[in-house]
Amino acid sequence: QVQLVESGGGLVQAGGSLRLSCAASGSTNSIDSMDWYRQAPGKQRELVASIRRSGTINYADSVKGRFTISRDNAKNTMYLQMNSLKPEDTAVYYCHVDSLPWVVSPYHAWGQGIQVTVSS
């Protein structure tokens, strides 16, 4: 019932910045957590950052101080501002959402992923 589309990825040199966007559509009124995951080739998918509807935020240690997650509930859009990018940030980045846990039919959804490549 919820569709997610990421945008804003691409190629950037080390030390540069990118801003990813995730636009949610469909049954978005009950979304609680909005999350960014990433997966590099041969690696497990890892949680990068998450933000709940209440505003509670957490980050992976590897991106603290460099990445900022935010969301605009009116636009049903989540953002990931990525500064001071490093080659190890290279990965496919995925948007993910979870519904409020008390809804009659809980759900989660994944975006298709977007490539971020950081060159040295």
Protein Blocks (a to p, Z undefined) as FASTA:
>chain_A
ZZcddehiacddehiacddddddehjfklpcbdcdddddehiacddfbdcdfkopacddf
klgokaccdddfklopacdddehiafklgccddddddddfkbmbdcddddebiaddddZZ
